[in-house]
């Protein structure tokens, strides 16, 4: 199977099915298995491609460093609930390295950092949200790198998207099935935190995109990394 096709099937078909299907069918009793499935599906394209390429180990090292930086950023700003650099680092990764690396950094950041913040039924939704925001940023990489206004708008969109997905999780687990009035009430109650997410995304993107992006571009060009992910 073509790697790009496998990536799109995993990220945009199988992972959403696992997240929302698991939430509807199993609720909190099996969240650990749902999380494990998402982690495997996230990394599957990299594993599939790894043995066939000489640069595979170097790419894994870069992704490990970026994921560690994202996790450390979440720790550092733990005292500010909605002010985190995770989305920014995920988006920056995707902008310069591709949709697949962006998805991996975003989803694994949620999984690994939650060993400190706490694993639970919310973990699959966090993995899905940050991963998908990275994947979409990779598809929009050229205009996002070229126009700061678009980058800021994406940061705002990312803040609202993340909050809306997490409110879906809250709706599923507050009662049987999905309730539109309950979902609207949760969105309204979470609006201050959502705005904080959106603002923090814009700030971190403007501050970090230049220096991190420059280094990633240098690595990509000099060592030929992530060419197949572009």
Secondary structure as the mmCIF struct_conf table of DSSP 4:
data_model
#
loop_
_struct_conf.conf_type_id
_struct_conf.id
_struct_conf.beg_label_comp_id
_struct_conf.beg_label_asym_id
_struct_conf.beg_label_seq_id
_struct_conf.end_label_comp_id
_struct_conf.end_label_asym_id
_struct_conf.end_label_seq_id
HELX_RH_AL_P HELX_RH_AL_P1 UNK A 3 UNK A 9
HELX_RH_PI_P HELX_RH_PI_P1 UNK A 10 UNK A 14
HELX_RH_AL_P HELX_RH_AL_P2 UNK A 15 UNK A 25
TURN_TY1_P TURN_TY1_P1 UNK A 26 UNK A 26
HELX_RH_3T_P HELX_RH_3T_P1 UNK A 27 UNK A 30
HELX_RH_AL_P HELX_RH_AL_P3 UNK A 31 UNK A 50
TURN_TY1_P TURN_TY1_P2 UNK A 51 UNK A 52
TURN_TY1_P TURN_TY1_P3 UNK A 54 UNK A 55
HELX_RH_AL_P HELX_RH_AL_P4 UNK A 56 UNK A 76
TURN_TY1_P TURN_TY1_P4 UNK A 77 UNK A 79
BEND BEND1 UNK A 80 UNK A 80
TURN_TY1_P TURN_TY1_P5 UNK A 81 UNK A 82
BEND BEND2 UNK A 85 UNK A 85
HELX_RH_AL_P HELX_RH_AL_P5 UNK A 86 UNK A 97
HELX_RH_AL_P HELX_RH_AL_P6 UNK A 99 UNK A 117
BEND BEND3 UNK A 120 UNK A 120
TURN_TY1_P TURN_TY1_P6 UNK A 121 UNK A 121
HELX_RH_AL_P HELX_RH_AL_P7 UNK A 122 UNK A 139
TURN_TY1_P TURN_TY1_P7 UNK A 140 UNK A 140
HELX_RH_AL_P HELX_RH_AL_P8 UNK A 141 UNK A 146
HELX_RH_AL_P HELX_RH_AL_P9 UNK A 148 UNK A 174
BEND BEND4 UNK A 175 UNK A 177
HELX_RH_AL_P HELX_RH_AL_P10 UNK A 180 UNK A 189
TURN_TY1_P TURN_TY1_P8 UNK A 190 UNK A 190
HELX_RH_AL_P HELX_RH_AL_P11 UNK A 191 UNK A 223
TURN_TY1_P TURN_TY1_P9 UNK A 225 UNK A 226
HELX_RH_3T_P HELX_RH_3T_P2 UNK A 227 UNK A 229
#
